[in-house]
Amino acid sequence: VESLFATVGITISVQEAYIDAVTGLSGSGPAYVFLMIEALSDGGVKSGLTRPVATKLAAQTVMGAAKMVLETGKHPGELKDMVTSPAGTTIAGVHALEEHGIRAAFMDAVCKATARSKELSKL
């Protein structure tokens, strides 16, 4: 089974007790990322870019950042710090995201989806 799944991505074995958490994170995660790409694209459009350009840039940015996490093995926070200059544009944007509770929103999404997976498994 693992070799079959490996043809479309990485595989990670977990104990059965964690299947609902995997569902909440990886099973539902693409929707969270699609929302993030859509929101980044909307910000680009609001800032003057065309929709196709904004969406392509947003998707490429997410793909590049994910690739860096996977290939470097560095903690995402360390990578964030590496691209964040003192008093620069990135820290201004990070601050805006933190003001709106981005971390809590993503954490809650995973936890709510995990809880729902547990509910559905009991039906």
C-alpha positions, 0 to 999 in steps of 0.5 A: 500500500505504501508504494502505491501512495508513494507514487503521488507523494510522500508517505508517513506511517502513523499509529491508528490513534492518529488517523483523525489528526492526519485527516484534520491536517493532511486530508483537509489541509489542501482546502486551507491552502487553497483559501490561503492562495485565494486570499493572497491572490485577492491581496495582489488584485487589491494592490493592482495585479491582474487576477491571473498574475496574482494567482500564479504568483500566490501559488508559486510562492506557496509551492516555493515555501513548501519546497524550502521546508521539505528540502532544508529540514529547517523549522518554518519559523527559522525560514520565516526569520531568514526572509524577514528584514528588520522594519521591512515589508515582510515583518509588516505583513507578518504583523498584520497576519498575527493581528488577525490571529492567523496561527490560531485560525489554522490550528483551530481548523486542524483541531475542528476537522480532527474532531469532526473526523472522530465524530464521523468515524463513530457513525 
